[in-house]
Amino acid sequence: MEPREGPPPGAAGLSLPARIVVALTVGAVTVGALFHLGMVFLHVAPSNTLSKEHATAVNDYIYPEFEQNWKLFAPDPLQQNIHVQARAEVVKPGGAQETTGWVDMTAMDIADIRHNPLPSHANQNQLRRAWSYYSDTHDAQDQPTAGSGSDLSRTYLQRILQDRFGPTLNGGTVIRIQARVATTPVPQPKWVAGTTGTTTSYRMLPWWNVSAAPSGQENAS
């Protein structure tokens, strides 16, 4: 008695509806990948007619999650340790207000990355790129610079910090948050001319009101 043959291997063994679903899924993934690569290419490529015509659509897609930069390959790479820190203002049930101490959010990310063989993309890049995006679209007085990304960059940074604190803290409700950035030069070898110091400098940002959907309105104190 001859053994009964099983269904053909691979897609050929699937039913017609299953093959249609597989084909549509592969097609959708392929189109999505090509679209993403195309948008990234238009973003990083030299300015041309196509990138100028669709600049708004490209920027809306790229920023902030897929922003590209060339600092790693620059002749003079970034030589600073930059830590984003934040504190919160909390209102207790009785109406009393409390301001927390500064929390080093970057240090928390570093702690999650260290000794982790598969660190998350969020721990590695989310906060770092959010600050870079904010500093690229705001001057030293935290005023928006030329371009349309200033509101988005501020909202993006605020939402990251706001989500990390959560809606309640220390038995009260978080109503405002404030960020500051600590910048410390990386020590250079003694034989390097013009070796800089290692004193940490701070850039203080305004207080931001907490809301379910930050509106971009700042409340400085």
C-alpha positions as CSV (number, residue, x, y, z in Angstrom):
1,M,0.0,0.0,0.0
2,E,1.5,3.3,-1.1
3,P,1.7,6.1,1.5
4,R,-0.8,8.9,1.1
5,E,0.7,12.1,-0.1
6,G,0.3,15.1,2.1
7,P,-0.4,18.6,0.9
8,P,2.3,20.4,-1.1
9,P,4.8,22.3,1.0
10,G,4.8,26.0,1.3
11,A,2.2,28.4,-0.1
12,A,1.1,25.8,-2.7
13,G,-0.4,23.8,0.2
14,L,-2.6,26.7,1.3
15,S,-6.2,27.1,0.4
16,L,-7.1,29.8,-2.1
17,P,-8.4,32.3,0.6
18,A,-5.2,31.7,2.6
19,R,-3.0,32.3,-0.5
20,I,-4.9,35.6,-1.2
21,V,-4.3,36.8,2.4
22,V,-0.6,35.9,2.2
23,A,-0.3,37.7,-1.2
24,L,-2.0,40.8,0.1
25,T,0.1,40.8,3.3
26,V,3.3,40.5,1.3
27,G,2.2,43.2,-1.0
28,A,1.2,45.6,1.8
29,V,4.6,45.0,3.6
30,T,6.5,45.6,0.3
31,V,4.6,48.8,-0.5
32,G,5.1,50.1,3.1
33,A,8.8,49.3,3.0
34,L,9.3,51.0,-0.4
35,F,7.3,54.1,0.9
36,H,9.5,54.3,4.0
37,L,12.7,54.0,2.1
38,G,11.5,56.6,-0.4
39,M,10.6,59.1,2.3
40,V,13.9,58.6,4.0
41,F,15.8,59.0,0.7
42,L,14.0,62.3,-0.1
43,H,14.8,63.5,3.4
44,V,18.6,62.8,3.3
45,A,19.2,63.4,-0.4
46,P,20.5,66.7,-1.7
47,S,17.7,69.3,-2.3
48,N,15.9,68.6,-5.6
49,T,12.7,69.4,-7.3
50,L,10.9,66.4,-5.9
51,S,12.0,66.9,-2.3
52,K,11.1,70.6,-2.5
53,E,7.7,69.9,-3.9
54,H,6.8,67.3,-1.2
55,A,8.9,68.8,1.7
56,T,5.9,69.2,4.0
57,A,4.7,65.6,3.5
58,V,8.3,64.3,3.9
59,N,8.9,66.3,7.1
60,D,5.6,65.2,8.6
61,Y,6.5,61.6,8.1
62,I,10.1,61.7,9.1
63,Y,9.9,63.9,12.3
64,P,10.4,63.0,15.0
65,E,10.7,59.3,15.0
66,F,12.8,58.8,11.8
67,E,15.0,61.8,11.8
68,Q,18.4,61.3,10.2
69,N,21.7,63.0,11.1
70,W,25.4,62.6,10.3
71,K,27.0,63.5,13.6
72,L,28.5,60.0,13.9
73,F,30.5,60.6,10.7
74,A,31.4,64.3,11.2
75,P,35.0,65.3,11.3
76,D,34.5,66.5,14.9
77,P,31.9,64.1,16.5
78,L,29.8,65.2,19.5
79,Q,32.1,65.2,22.5
80,Q,29.7,65.9,25.3
81,N,27.6,63.8,27.7
82,I,24.1,65.2,27.7
83,H,21.6,64.2,30.3
84,V,17.9,65.3,30.3
85,Q,16.6,65.8,33.8
86,A,13.1,66.7,34.9
87,R,11.0,67.5,37.9
88,A,7.3,67.7,38.5
89,E,4.9,69.9,40.5
90,V,2.3,67.9,42.3
91,V,-1.0,68.9,43.9
92,K,-2.0,66.9,46.9
93,P,-5.7,66.0,47.7
94,G,-5.8,68.8,50.4
95,G,-4.6,71.4,47.9
96,A,-1.0,71.6,49.0
97,Q,1.6,71.8,46.3
98,E,4.9,70.0,46.2
99,T,7.9,70.2,43.7
100,T,9.9,67.0,43.4
101,G,13.6,66.8,43.1
102,W,15.3,66.5,39.7
103,V,15.1,63.0,38.1
104,D,17.9,62.1,35.7
105,M,15.8,60.5,32.9
106,T,18.9,59.8,30.7
107,A,20.6,58.0,33.6
108,M,17.6,55.8,33.9
109,D,17.8,54.9,30.2
110,I,21.5,54.2,30.5
111,A,20.8,51.9,33.5
112,D,18.3,50.0,31.4
113,I,20.7,49.6,28.5
114,R,23.8,48.6,30.5
115,H,24.4,44.8,30.5
116,N,21.2,44.3,28.4
117,P,22.0,42.3,25.3
118,L,18.9,43.5,23.6
119,P,18.2,47.1,24.7
120,S,15.1,48.7,23.4
121,H,15.2,51.4,20.8
122,A,13.2,53.7,23.1
123,N,15.9,53.4,25.9
124,Q,18.7,54.1,23.4
125,N,17.3,56.9,21.3
126,Q,13.8,58.2,22.2
127,L,14.8,60.8,24.8
128,R,18.1,61.6,23.2
129,R,16.6,62.3,19.8
130,A,13.7,64.3,21.4
131,W,16.2,66.7,23.0
132,S,18.2,67.0,19.9
133,Y,15.1,67.7,17.9
134,Y,14.0,70.4,20.5
135,S,17.4,72.1,20.6
136,D,17.6,72.2,16.8
137,T,14.3,74.1,16.6
138,H,14.7,76.4,19.6
139,D,17.4,79.0,20.5
140,A,19.1,79.3,23.9
141,Q,16.2,81.4,25.2
142,D,13.8,78.6,24.2
143,Q,12.2,80.6,21.4
144,P,11.2,78.8,18.2
145,T,13.7,79.2,15.4
146,A,12.8,79.2,11.7
147,G,10.9,76.3,10.5
148,S,7.6,74.4,11.3
149,G,8.9,71.8,13.7
150,S,9.3,73.8,16.9
151,D,5.8,73.1,18.3
152,L,6.0,69.4,17.4
153,S,9.5,69.1,19.0
154,R,8.4,70.8,22.2
155,T,5.2,68.6,22.4
156,Y,7.2,65.5,21.7
157,L,9.7,66.2,24.4
158,Q,7.0,67.1,26.9
159,R,4.9,64.0,26.2
160,I,7.9,61.7,26.8
161,L,8.7,63.3,30.2
162,Q,5.0,63.5,31.1
163,D,4.5,59.8,30.4
164,R,7.6,58.9,32.5
165,F,6.3,60.7,35.5
166,G,2.7,59.4,35.0
167,P,-0.5,61.3,36.0
168,T,0.0,60.8,39.8
169,L,3.2,61.0,41.9
170,N,3.9,61.1,45.6
171,G,0.2,60.8,46.5
172,G,-0.8,63.8,44.3
173,T,-1.7,64.8,40.8
174,V,1.1,66.0,38.5
175,I,0.1,69.4,37.1
176,R,3.3,70.8,35.7
177,I,6.7,69.5,34.6
178,Q,10.0,71.2,34.0
179,A,13.1,70.0,32.2
180,R,16.7,70.9,32.3
181,V,19.7,69.6,30.4
182,A,23.1,68.9,32.0
183,T,26.0,69.0,29.5
184,T,29.4,67.7,30.6
185,P,32.4,67.8,28.2
186,V,34.0,64.4,27.6
187,P,37.6,64.4,29.1
188,Q,40.2,64.6,26.3
189,P,43.6,63.0,26.4
190,K,46.3,65.2,28.0
191,W,48.3,65.5,24.8
192,V,45.3,67.0,22.9
193,A,45.9,70.8,22.4
194,G,43.2,73.0,23.9
195,T,41.8,70.3,26.2
196,T,38.5,71.5,27.7
197,G,37.4,71.2,31.3
198,T,34.7,68.8,32.6
199,T,32.5,71.3,34.4
200,T,28.8,70.5,33.9
201,S,26.6,73.3,32.6
202,Y,22.8,73.4,32.8
203,R,20.1,74.7,30.5
204,M,16.8,75.3,32.2
205,L,13.6,75.0,30.3
206,P,10.3,76.7,31.2
207,W,7.6,75.0,33.2
208,W,5.0,73.2,31.0
209,N,1.4,72.5,32.0
210,V,0.5,68.9,32.0
211,S,-2.6,67.9,30.0
212,A,-3.9,64.8,28.2
213,A,-2.9,66.4,24.9
214,P,-0.3,69.1,25.4
215,S,-1.3,72.2,23.5
216,G,2.0,73.9,23.2
217,Q,1.2,76.6,25.7
218,E,4.0,77.3,28.1
219,N,3.7,78.6,31.6
220,A,7.0,80.0,32.8
221,S,7.7,80.8,36.4
